[in-house]
Every structure is written in structure tokens, then in C-alpha cells.
Amino acid sequence: MLGDKIRSLKKVITIILILSAIFFALIPLSSGVGVGGISLLFFLIPFTMFFKMPTMSLVDNWVLDNASKEKLNYGALRSFGALSYALASFALGFILPKTGVEFAFYANVVFTFPVLLMILFTKTSDDQATGKKPLKIREMQFSKIFKNYYLITYIIFTAFQRIPFHCSMTFLPFLVTAVGGDTAKMGIIMAVRAFAEIPMMLLLKPLRQRLPLYYIIIIASGFFVVECVLLFYVNSFAMIVLVSVLHGIGNGFILPTSISYVFSLAPDNLKATSQTFLASTNSIAGVLGGVLGGALITLMGIKQFYLVIGLSMLVILVLYLLSFPFGEKVLGIKRPGLSLY
């Protein structure tokens, strides 16, 4: 909201990157410190994540905004994020056992510096808006988000779909243990997923020239359904790695497409706010998924748990599919068409 209000995502991203890097580095330094018998981490970690969590949605929105103006392929740009994530997962898998996990917190500070330099020397539409007065709260007209049928139905879909989605990710180490695998090798699964994302992101440009963005979101969500159902049948670590390719394919489609879809639907003066609203919904779903997932695993076991969340994702996807004919035929609101974003 602040980025939209002051008309500069560049300034907001710079501030939260600096603050999140500082507080992130303080986490290992504070691990043995207590306040009134309570670990300082209990307070420090939520405070740190307050600044760190919005970073990705703001960066995605900022990059997409400028990529659309420069006629660049956002999916190809986003694939570099997947590649660096995959390489970092592999690298940390070898480094952290030797250095200790604290290394990752300090390395975060080191890698923040070149990012800040790139932001500083990147000329964007924010620079052209310099001198414009910040918007007043009443001028922002937040009600536009809630009056936008296809935008709000996608946010609602995300809210419900991401609860089982986060469950599938959060409790995967339990499944690895159940099939006799080593949870220390989770980095391999994460890297395989990330590498599988890259070709899908590169395929997005020709695909979205033929299909509306919401079609791609539906296809990607179908991959997550199939992944969870297949995890019910796995009996080895190798099979989990193989099934994880489906997760990477789905993520490769949905990560850039979700950002683009919201960007295309959101009002011009509320694009960053809409993205962060979606990201916040995603975060809340993660919390609920953790609580509900733990209860379900206790009740039915880890294998049956994956079958249940896979089927629940299918039900949620079907309801989302039905929202389009309802919006078009009942409410008389034309479906979104092809998008240039």
C-alpha cells in the first residue's frame, strides 16, 4: 500500500531489503538470549519476517511493471529466480553441514549488497514519477479491488487452494521419513522442483499468446492435484523426487502467471497493493495449512493425508472453474481475455 501511495516501489523495496537483511543477521546472534525467560527469537523472527515476507511480491510486481513497458518476456526473467534458487539449494546442501546453518543468515546480508546496487542504478517508471504528490488514502479507492469480480474470485480461490498446497510442502519431510528416506536430502527435492520450473517459465510466452492467463492457472493447479494424489502411492525417496517434478512444472506455470493475472486485473493505482493482498492471503493459508495439516496427519497418517489434500484441491479447483460461467452468464461480466503482461 505504501508503494502505491508514494508512487515508488523502488524506495519501499530498498528500505525493506536493508531492514530485513539487518534483522535476519541478528537471528543467530540472538539464539541464546532470553527476555523474562522467553527466547528473544520469539519476538525477533516475526519482526524480521514483517519486512522480509513482502519482498518477493513487491519485486515481482516491480519487475513485471517495467517488463510490460519494455516489452520483455516476464516468464523468461522470472526463470532466473528459479535457476538461482535451484543452484542455491544444491550449494547450501554441501556448505551448511560444514559451516553450520548460521552461515545462511550472514550470507543473506552479503548477497543483499549487489541487489541494492542493481536497484540503485536501475532506471524505472518510479524515477519518472518523482515529483508527483503521494496519493491520499481516499484517493486510492481500495474498494476497486473488492468490486473486481475476477480479481476477488482468484484471491478467494488462492486462499482456499493454498491451505492444502502449503500442507503438501510443509509435511513432506514426514513422508520422506515414512518411506525410509533421509530428510537431510530435502535440498535435492527442492532443487529438482526448481529446475523443473525453468522450462515451464520459458514456455509461457507462446502459451499465453494462445490461452487466457486463468486457463494456465487452472492447468498448473491440476498438476498440484495429481502430485498430491501420486504421493499417496510412493514407497521410496526416489519416487518422491520423481513426483516432485510435477510440482516444479505446476509452479513454473503458476508463479509468473499468477503475478501477471493479478497485474492485468488490478486497478492501475493499486497493482502493488493487489499483489501484496494476494501474497498475504497466501501467508495466512500457510498458517492454517500448518495447523490443519498437523491435525489430519495425527488422525489418519501421512499417506492418507496426501490423498485427502489432493482431493480437496480438486474440489476447490472445480469450484473455481464454476466461477467463470457464473460471472459471465449470471452476473453478465465478460471473462478476461488474452493478456500482454
N, C-alpha and C positions, 0 to 999 in steps of 0.2 A: 504493500500500500504506500509505503514511504517513497519507493522508487517511482511509482506513478504520480504521486503527489508533487514531488520536487522535479519531475520530468528527467530523472537521471538514474538509470540502473547502474551506470558506471561508478558513481560515487557510493551508492549503497553496497555494491559488491566489494569495492575496495575496503570499506570500513569493516564489513563482517568477515572478510578474509583475514584481515590483520588481527581482529579480536579473537576469532576462533583459533587462529594459529597460536596466539599467546596462551590462551586458556587451555588449549589441547596439550601444550608442552608442560603445563603445570600439573596435569593429572598424575603422571608417575612420580613427580616430586612431592605430591601431597598424599601418596598412598598410605603413609604411616602416621599421618597427622589426624588427630581427633578433636572434636569440639563437643564438650559435655558428654563424652562417652560415645559420640556418634562420629563415624569417619567423615572427614572433610569432603571426601569424594561424593558422598550422598548429596551434597549441595553443589559441588563444583561441576560434576558431569552434566546435570540438567542445565546449568547456567551456560556451560560450553556449547551444548547442543542447541541452545536457543539461537546462537549465532551461526553454528555450523550447518544445521539441517536445511535452512533456506538456500544455501549456496547453489546447489545444483539446479533447482527450478529457476532461480534468477539468471544463472549463467546460460541455461538452455534458452530462456526467453530472450535474453540479450543477443545471443549468437543468431537465433532464428530471425529476430527483427532485422538485424543487419544483413544476414544471408539473403533474406527476401528482397531487400533493397538492391543488393549487389548481384542478384540472380545466380546465387551459388546453391549447390546441392547440399541441403542441410543433412540428409542422411549420410552422405559421404563424410561430412565434417564430424558428425556425431560418432562415426565408426572409429575415429582416432581415440575417443574416450574409451570405447570398448577394448581397443587394442592395448592402450596403456594400462587399463585395469587388469587385463589378462597377463601382461608381462609383469606387472607389479605383484600379482598373486603368486606367480611362479617364483619370482625373485625372493619375496618375503618368506616363502616356504623353505628356502635354503638359508636365508640370513637370520631370521628370528631365533631358530634353535641355537645359534651360536652367540648371538648378541643379547638375547632377551627381548621380550615384547616392548620394552621401553624405547627401543630404537625407533619403532614406527612413529611414536609420538614426537620425537625430536626431528626425525626425517621430514615429517609433515611441515615443520617450520622452514626447513631448508628449501623444500620444493615450493613453498608459498612465495618466496622471493622472485623467482623468474616469472611466476604468474602475475604478480603485482607489476613487474616491469612491462610485461606484454599489455596489461590493461592500461598502464600509464601512457604508452606510446601508440595505442590503437585509437585512431580517429573514428568516431561513430556518430550516429544521429544525435546522441546525447550532447556532443560538442556543439552541434548546430542549434540545439535548443537552449544553449547557455544565454542567459539574459532574460528568458521568459519567466514570468512570475509563477511561483508554485501555485498549484490549484488549491482552492479551499475545499474543505471536506464536502460541503453541499454541492460543489461543482462536479465532484467525482461521480455522483449518481450511482451508488453501489447497487441500487435496485435493478439496474440494467442486467446484471448477472443473473438474478433470480427470475427475471421476465423472459430470459432467453431459453426457450424450451429445450432445444437440443444440447445446449451447453449444460444446463442444470441436470438433464437426464443422464448425461455422460458422467457428471460428477457423482450423482447418486449411484450409478452403476459401479463406478470405481470404488465408492465407499463400501459397497457390499461385496464386490468381487475380490477386493484386496484383502479382506479378512481371511478367507481360505487360502489365498495366494501367499500371504505372509506366513500362514501356518505351515505351508508346504516347505518354505525356505527355512524357517526358524527351527523346525524339529527334524530336519534332515539328518543331523548328527545321530539322533536316536535310531533312525532307520539304518544308518551305516553300521552302528554298533550291533543292531539286531541281526544283520546278515553276516556278522563276523569281520567287518571292515575296521580300519584304523581311522579314528576321527582326526588324527594329525594330518591325514591326506586330504582333508576337505578342500585345501587350496587347489588340488587337481580338479575337483568338480567345478569349483568357481571359475578356474581358468578355462576349462572346456566350454562352459556356458558362455563365457565372454568371447572366446574365439568363434563360437558358432553365431554370435550376434553380428559379427563384422560383414560377412557376405550378404546377410539379410538387409542390413542398412544400406549397402551398396546397390541392392536390387530395388530399393524403394522408389527411386526416381522414375524408372519406366513403369513400375507398378501403379504408382499414384496418378500417372497420366491416363490410366485406363479405369481405375477404380476410385470412388469417393473414399475419403480417409476412414470413415466409420466402417466400411467393408473390411479394410485392412486390420482395424482394431478387433473386429469380430473374428477374423481368421486367426489372428495372434492369440486371442483368448481361447480359441479352440485347441491350440497347441498345449496350453496350460492344463486344460481339462484332460487331454489324452495323457500328458505326462503324469499327472497325479493318479489316474486310473492304472497306468502301467507300473507305477511304483508299488502298487498293491501286490504285484506278481513277482517283483525282483527277489533274487535269493543270493546275490553276491555284490561285492563292491563294484566290479567291472560292469555289471548290468546297470547299476545306479549311474555310473559315469556315462554309459551309452544313452540311457533315457534322458540324462541331463542335456543332451544335445537339443532335444525338443524344447526345453526351457530357453536355451540360447536362441533358437530360431524364433520363438514367440517374443522374447524380449527384444531381439533385433528388429522385429517389425513394430512392436508397440511403443518402445521408448521414444523414437523420433516422431512417430505418427501421433501419439497422444499429445505431445507438445505442439505439434503442427495443428492438430484438430482444435485444441483449445484456443490457440493463437488465431486461427481463422474465424472462430465463432465469437470470441470475446470483443467487447466494445474497444475502440481504438485507445481510449484513455484508461482502460482497466485490464490491459493484457497481462502485465506482471502480476497484478492482484489476482486475476483469474487463475494464473498458473500456480501461484502460491496457495490459493484456496484449494486447488486440486491436490497439491503436494501435502497440505495439512490434513486433508481428508485421508490421504494415503497413510500418513503417520498415525492418525487415530485408529485406522483399520489395523495397523500393525500391532498396536497395544491390545486391541480387542482380540485379534488373532492369537496373540500370545496367551491370553487368559483362557479363551475358549479352547484353544488347541491343547493346552495342558490338561484341562478337564476331560476332553474327549479321549486323549491317549490313556489317561488313568482308567477311564470307563471301558474302553474297547481294545486297547493295544495299538501299536504303531502301524501295523499293516492295514488293519481295518480303517484306521484313521485316514489314511491316504485315499482309500476308496470313497469314504464319506465326503471328504472335502472336494474330491474330483467331481462327484455327482452334484454337490451343492454349487460348484462353479458352473456346471452345465445348466442347472435350473436358473441361476442368476443371468447367464448369457441368453437363455431363451426369453426371459422377461425383458431384457434389454432389446432383443430383436423385435419384440412386440411393440416397443415404444415408438418405433418408426411408423408403422401403419396407423397407430393410434394418433400420433401427432399430425400425420398427413390427412387421414380420412375423417377423423373425429374433430380435431382442432383446426384443421384446414391450414396447417403450417407446412410449407414446402420443405422437403428434405434438403440437407446440404448437398451441393454438387461436387464436382472436381475442384480441388484446391491447388493453388500455385505455391502454397507455403511448404 
